[in-house]
Amino acid sequence: MITCHVKYVIDPYQLPAFERYSTQWITLVKRLGGQHHGYFLPSEGANNIAYCLFSFPSLADYERYRQVSAADPECQALVQEATALKFIISYERSFLRPVLR
């Protein structure tokens, strides 16, 4: 299993837009074969940092998801919305291997 961890720097004045975006991506990742572990939005502390975690059985499965999502109309619309509204300032992606019991 491979887990993708994304750290977002967001516009704190557009938190509702980012939250709508997030809930839609959770559904899309699930539809495209992943397991989404949720988005984690600012509460206390920094008001412009958010995180998400989602997993795929393998890195190859994640790469397939990337290819399929790039051609998916719903995914394309979300990327276009984020680009137009600029509620995501930047992001960094890391890949982790979970240790589960």
VOBA-1610 file (N, C-alpha, C; in pm, whole numbers, padded with zeros to 5 digits, always signed):
BEGIN
Met+00085-00117+00000Met+00000+00000+00000Met+00090+00124+00000Ile+00046+00226-00073Ile+00115+00355-00075Ile+00015+00463-00036Thr+00056+00551+00055Thr-00031+00659+00098Thr+00029+00791+00055Cys-00054+00872-00008Cys-00014+01005-00052Cys-00056+01104+00056His+00040+01183+00102His+00016+01288+00201His+00037+01421+00129Val-00064+01506+00132Val-00054+01636+00065Val-00067+01746+00171Lys+00030+01835+00169Lys+00025+01955+00254Lys-00010+02072+00164Tyr-00117+02140+00197Tyr-00162+02255+00119Tyr-00136+02385+00196Val-00095+02486+00124Val-00100+02623+00174Val-00220+02684+00101Ile-00317+02727+00180Ile-00444+02773+00122Ile-00468+02920+00157Asp-00558+02982+00082Asp-00603+03116+00114Asp-00706+03104+00226Pro-00675+03150+00347Pro-00769+03130+00458Pro-00901+03202+00440Tyr-00906+03300+00352Tyr-01031+03373+00328Tyr-01122+03297+00231Gln-01070+03189+00174Gln-01150+03106+00083Gln-01165+02964+00136Leu-01163+02949+00267Leu-01175+02817+00328Leu-01302+02743+00284Pro-01419+02808+00273Pro-01537+02735+00226Pro-01519+02677+00084Ala-01451+02749-00004Ala-01427+02698-00140Ala-01335+02577-00134Phe-01230+02583-00051Phe-01139+02469-00039Phe-01211+02349+00022Glu-01300+02372+00117Glu-01374+02261+00177Glu-01467+02194+00076Arg-01534+02272-00009Arg-01618+02214-00115Arg-01532+02130-00210Tyr-01419+02184-00250Tyr-01323+02115-00337Tyr-01281+01982-00273Ser-01249+01987-00145Ser-01202+01869-00072Ser-01306+01758-00070Thr-01429+01792-00037Thr-01533+01689-00027Thr-01557+01624-00163Gln-01545+01700-00269Gln-01562+01642-00403Gln-01447+01548-00438Trp-01323+01584-00401Trp-01209+01497-00429Trp-01218+01366-00352Ile-01272+01369-00231Ile-01287+01244-00154Ile-01370+01145-00234Thr-01481+01192-00288Thr-01569+01106-00369Thr-01498+01057-00494Leu-01424+01146-00560Leu-01357+01108-00685Leu-01246+01007-00661Val-01167+01025-00557Val-01060+00929-00528Val-01120+00792-00503Lys-01229+00786-00427Lys-01296+00658-00403Lys-01347+00597-00533Arg-01409+00680-00617Arg-01462+00630-00745Arg-01351+00576-00834Leu-01232+00634-00823Leu-01120+00595-00909Leu-01029+00490-00844Gly-01078+00426-00738Gly-01007+00309-00684Gly-00922+00332-00562Gly-00921+00451-00507Gly-00841+00478-00389Gly-00921+00473-00261Gln-00851+00479-00152Gln-00913+00488-00020Gln-00874+00624+00036His-00972+00710+00057His-00942+00844+00107His-00955+00844+00259His-00857+00907+00325His-00855+00914+00471His-00899+01051+00522Gly-00937+01138+00430Gly-00992+01267+00468Gly-00898+01384+00447Tyr-00958+01501+00454Tyr-00887+01628+00454Tyr-00889+01680+00597Phe-00785+01750+00633Phe-00772+01806+00767Phe-00751+01956+00750Leu-00854+02032+00788Leu-00857+02176+00764Leu-00813+02253+00889Pro-00772+02378+00872Pro-00727+02456+00986Pro-00835+02468+01093Ser-00791+02461+01218Ser-00881+02481+01331Ser-00813+02574+01430Glu-00712+02525+01497Glu-00630+02607+01587Glu-00492+02618+01523Gly-00421+02722+01556Gly-00287+02739+01500Gly-00294+02808+01364Ala-00207+02765+01274Ala-00200+02826+01141Ala-00335+02818+01071Asn-00377+02928+01009Asn-00508+02930+00943Asn-00498+02906+00792Asn-00379+02874+00743Asn-00361+02858+00600Asn-00298+02724+00561Ile-00297+02628+00651Ile-00238+02496+00623Ile-00347+02390+00634Ala-00353+02303+00533Ala-00446+02190+00533Ala-00371+02066+00484Tyr-00423+01951+00516Tyr-00360+01824+00478Tyr-00466+01729+00424Cys-00421+01633+00345Cys-00506+01520+00311Cys-00420+01396+00297Leu-00485+01281+00313Leu-00420+01152+00300Leu-00513+01059+00221Phe-00455+00990+00124Phe-00531+00888+00053Phe-00435+00779+00007Ser-00487+00657-00007Ser-00403+00541-00036Ser-00450+00466-00158Phe-00352+00397-00218Phe-00376+00302-00326Phe-00297+00176-00295Pro-00339+00062-00351Pro-00269-00063-00321Pro-00120-00059-00357Ser-00083+00018-00461Ser+00058+00024-00503Ser+00084+00157-00572Leu+00211+00187-00592Leu+00248+00307-00665Leu+00198+00300-00809Ala+00198+00181-00868Ala+00145+00164-01004Ala-00003+00198-01009Asp-00078+00158-00907Asp-00221+00192-00901Asp-00240+00343-00887Tyr-00155+00406-00808Tyr-00162+00553-00796Tyr-00133+00619-00930Glu-00033+00571-01001Glu+00001+00628-01132Glu-00115+00612-01230Arg-00185+00498-01227Arg-00304+00479-01311Arg-00412+00580-01274Tyr-00432+00600-01143Tyr-00527+00701-01096Tyr-00492+00839-01152Arg-00365+00873-01150Arg-00323+01004-01203Arg-00357+01017-01351Gln-00335+00913-01429Gln-00366+00916-01572Gln-00516+00926-01595Val-00594+00845-01525Val-00739+00845-01543Val-00798+00978-01495Ser-00751+01028-01381Ser-00807+01154-01328Ser-00775+01272-01419Ala-00661+01269-01486Ala-00624+01378-01578Ala-00721+01387-01695Ala-00786+01275-01731Ala-00880+01273-01843Ala-01026+01277-01797Asp-01050+01270-01667Asp-01186+01265-01614Asp-01246+01406-01610Pro-01365+01426-01670Pro-01426+01559-01672Pro-01451+01621-01534Glu-01494+01540-01436Glu-01517+01595-01301Glu-01386+01641-01238Cys-01282+01562-01252Cys-01152+01598-01198Cys-01098+01724-01267Gln-01111+01729-01398Gln-01065+01846-01473Gln-01138+01972-01427Ala-01268+01961-01403Ala-01346+02078-01359Ala-01299+02127-01222Leu-01267+02035-01132Leu-01218+02076-01000Leu-01082+02146-01010Val-00994+02093-01092Val-00863+02157-01111Val-00880+02295-01171Gln-00968+02308-01268Gln-00993+02439-01330Gln-01050+02537-01228Glu-01141+02490-01142Glu-01199+02577-01040Glu-01091+02624-00942Ala-01008+02533-00896Ala-00901+02570-00803Ala-00804+02670-00866Thr-00776+02651-00993Thr-00687+02742-01065Thr-00751+02879-01080Ala-00877+02882-01116Ala-00946+03010-01137Ala-00965+03088-01007Leu-01004+03018-00900Leu-01032+03086-00774Leu-00907+03109-00688Lys-00802+03033-00715Lys-00673+03048-00646Lys-00683+03031-00495Phe-00766+02935-00450Phe-00773+02910-00307Phe-00662+02818-00259Ile-00591+02752-00351Ile-00472+02676-00317Ile-00352+02758-00363Ile-00270+02798-00268Ile-00153+02878-00301Ile-00038+02788-00346Ser-00019+02679-00273Ser+00082+02580-00311Ser+00052+02449-00241Tyr+00119+02343-00286Tyr+00103+02214-00219Tyr+00230+02134-00238Glu+00251+02040-00147Glu+00361+01945-00162Glu+00309+01806-00130Arg+00356+01713-00210Arg+00307+01575-00202Arg+00420+01485-00156Ser+00389+01397-00061Ser+00484+01296-00014Ser+00416+01160-00021Phe+00496+01057-00037Phe+00443+00921-00041Phe+00496+00844+00078Leu+00404+00779+00147Leu+00438+00710+00270Leu+00394+00564+00261Arg+00461+00482+00337Arg+00425+00341+00349Arg+00373+00319+00489Pro+00244+00292+00502Pro+00188+00278+00637Pro+00234+00149+00704Val+00248+00157+00834Val+00270+00040+00917Val+00140+00017+00992Leu+00072-00092+00959Leu-00059-00121+01017Leu-00050-00246+01103Arg-00133-00253+01196Arg-00136-00369+01285Arg-00258-00451+01263
//
